[in-house]
Amino acid sequence: MKRTPHTKATVIIVVTLCLQLGVQAAKAQNQQDQHHSFQSRSEGSVAGEDHGMVGEGDKPVAKLSLDQFERRGMNGAAIEGDFSYGDDVNKVVLEVDFERGGGETEKNERWLVYSRSISKDWNFLAGFRHDLQRETTSRNWLAIGLAGETPYSLEMDAVLFLARNGSTAFRLEGEYDAKLAEKVSLVPRLELNFFGQNDEIAGSGSGLSQIETGLRLLYEIHPKFSPYIGVHHERVVGNAADFAREEGEKVYSTVWVIGFRVWF
Amino acid sequence: MTKPPRCGSVSRRTFVTGIGAGMALLGLPGFPNPARARVPPPTTLTGENFSLQVDQRAVNLTGQPRNAISVNGSIPGPILHWREGQTVTLNVLNQLDKNTSIHWYGIRVPNPMNGVPGLNFSGIRPGENFRYRFKVKQSGTYWYHSHSGFQRQQGLYGAIVIDPAGGDPVTYDRDYVVLLSDWSDESPQQIYSNLKKDGHYYNRRRHRTTTDLWRDVRAKGIEQTWRERHPWNFAGMSDRDVSDVTGYTYSYLINGQTPEDNWTALFAPGEIVRLRFINASAMTIFDLRIPDLDMTVVSADGQNIQPVRVDEFRLGTGETYDVVVKPSGDRAYTLFAQAIDRGGYARGTLTPAQNLSAEVPPMDPIPILDKRDMGFIRAGGARAADRQPTAEEQNAKLAPAGLGSNSPIVHQPTEKGHGVALRARAPQNGVDDPGVGLREHQQRHNRRILTYKDLRSLTPSLDRRQPQRELQLHLTGNPARYLWSIDGVKYKNATPILLAYGERLRITLVNDTLLTQPMHLHGLWSELETGDGEYLPRKHTVMVQPGAKISYLVNADNRGRWALHCQMLYRTYGIFREVRVV
């Protein structure tokens, strides 16, 4: 894709925004830490227009979470996590989605999306996805989707991707947290990747192209930190499976995983 | 007859030798780290002039050294002992490096003395002194706390005891303040931040496990289990969401003492003891009882009521109850205050001798919410409307004073969207409901539980006027996102509620959440409509049961800018309205 001055400007704006957010978030975190001791800073803004509590209640929230940080089999790994910053309604989210299996990088995405609370359980997402791995139809996508929880507490993400060259993709992710005991959860997970076109280089095919499923057993050491073990299975289907067979590659793989989930 | 209230104290050594073995057998938490230090119990200050210094101090309540906020060096702050009719002057010096304030809870003061930053004054700046001065026009048990930031969570609270100008209708030989609070080693900012990121962070037992499910299926069959579970699972809610900050982080204190410290009050055989229970916690509703001892409640929120004999009562955040007991002289008794979610308890001892203590009972089962708490029971077929009432409904006659609201329940259009998780369809009147977790105690344990319906003022209602209008407010929220509001609008985006000076109106609170919400109205009395208009009890704090409604009458007889808000510290920023009497 050619870089026009217009896209350059966009990139600059986005980078500046990220940096600013980072600084702000660091500041917010710093404030939180410093509250542990009273000496550290004075807070001049408590009184005034509010009743002394609104100020505390309405501070923006910065959250860093890693949903998956894991080793996959002997030569694979996955990192899925995000950093969000914002108020009760509007948030900016930076997301990393990295997967490596069979000695090659299968996924290496950076997301920058705006997230807005639209209902009790759902957020609307809109933003960009940039892919760092080379073998793909497009490396820059517009992402529009929904993330939230369905009835019966099934966590879901549904995101539609549009590229400049007209390529389209759709990803549907679902996860359920089944509590076996107070601190033990069994988490089945399913990810479906659809494409609007064939892409032999990337190994993706039109329609349902790739399925990932996983089952992880988490033990909650701390509400913010749960190590886990499990299995991960992925397979390509349809046209994508044909491409894989032509290349002499395996259509599916099943590997063990070990990792942890953490948030701050 | 009346003696100044005091805080009994017993040395740590006495405690250890006295009941060490018993505690170990009961499986209570291990003995605290020897580095732990008791915070000195509050002193009692009397007179007309009071100097209060707000300062930080080091505390160690759990083995972890922390900073807290004290008044005159103690947590709770000193007990302020006033007399009805006197004019008190309170000089509050702020030694913190941030603004502070003191709000006199339940005290009817002129508006500028109320102590809410932004509404009544601009707060007390670091190093500054603020002089509160007002005439004391009431008697009973009250308290005070900071209305700035999260300072109440850090220890800035204390008791107020006011002797009546005339004779006291209550007879007693000993008088103790029993101030309940919650302490966390986490900073309040950290607690709030955790809640904002995961609203269920502190309710670690909220999930039904597959083991629970299996047990239910075996006991009730698949169909019945599904029928019971479906409304909760469909809504993504838990029937164990009775508390959002729990014993997972809190230690519960009586007069600043942990259960291990065991605050102790002495009595001589044959004496009648008055216990002034105050819930000064940040986020905890307590269920109180003294096993084997009859309690007679004689006062609610500082106002005398017709004595009621009970075995157990629920004390909402901000509420006070005065109880008289006549313990038999040969044994000790445990003051047992379980948190509503049974995640922990505060404990003290009432004893004729320092070396005596009583067994600490096990906690009751975790309360389970039912459909009633979701506001789902449709008794009488009257359903809540998602529309404005018709002119006909609006002009319908209001129910007579004392009976509570009979107006249609209306959910405002603002009660939509991401901030509201639930809307009660058919809220019941919560006045005769002991509350979740206490409803079966009569049958199961043969304990008589206090309900609001039992509260009848000792003296007849002063104002016999009928309410001229009714104000219906819905307490709303989305616990998962940790958003709270009234009618779906948080304080920041709300306009003040205007009351005309001299008017008498009915306020009906509808709780559209699963959490019990203690609502506090500043400056004006809340005359709780218990069904008996002749003897309306005057309260300053009213618990609204989940999925239920409750009404009280208000005389707008004190001009100024007041607050009506949820007393739960971390929900206050949303469930808050300015009430302006003009």
Chai-1 contact restraints between the chains, C-beta under 6 A:
chainA,res_idxA,chainB,res_idxB,connection_type,confidence,min_distance_angstrom,max_distance_angstrom,comment,restraint_id
A,Q32,B,Q189,contact,1.0,0.0,6.0,A-B,restraint_1
A,Q32,B,S193,contact,1.0,0.0,6.0,A-B,restraint_2
A,H35,B,S187,contact,1.0,0.0,6.0,A-B,restraint_3
A,H35,B,Q189,contact,1.0,0.0,6.0,A-B,restraint_4
A,H36,B,S187,contact,1.0,0.0,6.0,A-B,restraint_5
A,S37,B,N67,contact,1.0,0.0,6.0,A-B,restraint_6
A,F38,B,Q56,contact,1.0,0.0,6.0,A-B,restraint_7
A,F38,B,N67,contact,1.0,0.0,6.0,A-B,restraint_8
A,S42,B,D97,contact,1.0,0.0,6.0,A-B,restraint_9
A,S42,B,K98,contact,1.0,0.0,6.0,A-B,restraint_10
A,E43,B,K98,contact,1.0,0.0,6.0,A-B,restraint_11
A,V46,B,N99,contact,1.0,0.0,6.0,A-B,restraint_12
A,V46,B,S148,contact,1.0,0.0,6.0,A-B,restraint_13
A,V46,B,G149,contact,1.0,0.0,6.0,A-B,restraint_14
A,A47,B,N99,contact,1.0,0.0,6.0,A-B,restraint_15
A,A47,B,P117,contact,1.0,0.0,6.0,A-B,restraint_16
A,A47,B,S122,contact,1.0,0.0,6.0,A-B,restraint_17
A,A47,B,G123,contact,1.0,0.0,6.0,A-B,restraint_18
A,G48,B,G118,contact,1.0,0.0,6.0,A-B,restraint_19
A,E49,B,G118,contact,1.0,0.0,6.0,A-B,restraint_20
A,D50,B,G118,contact,1.0,0.0,6.0,A-B,restraint_21
A,H51,B,V116,contact,1.0,0.0,6.0,A-B,restraint_22
A,H51,B,G118,contact,1.0,0.0,6.0,A-B,restraint_23
A,H51,B,L119,contact,1.0,0.0,6.0,A-B,restraint_24
A,G52,B,P117,contact,1.0,0.0,6.0,A-B,restraint_25
A,G52,B,H147,contact,1.0,0.0,6.0,A-B,restraint_26
A,G52,B,S148,contact,1.0,0.0,6.0,A-B,restraint_27
A,M53,B,T572,contact,1.0,0.0,6.0,A-B,restraint_28
A,M53,B,Y573,contact,1.0,0.0,6.0,A-B,restraint_29
A,V54,B,Y491,contact,1.0,0.0,6.0,A-B,restraint_30
A,V54,B,K492,contact,1.0,0.0,6.0,A-B,restraint_31
A,V54,B,Y573,contact,1.0,0.0,6.0,A-B,restraint_32
A,E56,B,G149,contact,1.0,0.0,6.0,A-B,restraint_33
A,E56,B,F150,contact,1.0,0.0,6.0,A-B,restraint_34
A,G57,B,Y573,contact,1.0,0.0,6.0,A-B,restraint_35
A,V61,B,K196,contact,1.0,0.0,6.0,A-B,restraint_36
A,K63,B,K197,contact,1.0,0.0,6.0,A-B,restraint_37
A,D88,B,L483,contact,1.0,0.0,6.0,A-B,restraint_38
A,S117,B,H418,contact,1.0,0.0,6.0,A-B,restraint_39
A,S119,B,H418,contact,1.0,0.0,6.0,A-B,restraint_40
A,K120,B,H418,contact,1.0,0.0,6.0,A-B,restraint_41
A,K120,B,A421,contact,1.0,0.0,6.0,A-B,restraint_42
A,K120,B,N478,contact,1.0,0.0,6.0,A-B,restraint_43
A,E149,B,G236,contact,1.0,0.0,6.0,A-B,restraint_44
A,P151,B,F234,contact,1.0,0.0,6.0,A-B,restraint_45
A,Y152,B,N233,contact,1.0,0.0,6.0,A-B,restraint_46
A,S153,B,G236,contact,1.0,0.0,6.0,A-B,restraint_47
A,K179,B,H207,contact,1.0,0.0,6.0,A-B,restraint_48
A,K179,B,T209,contact,1.0,0.0,6.0,A-B,restraint_49
A,L180,B,T210,contact,1.0,0.0,6.0,A-B,restraint_50
A,A181,B,T209,contact,1.0,0.0,6.0,A-B,restraint_51
A,P223,B,Y201,contact,1.0,0.0,6.0,A-B,restraint_52
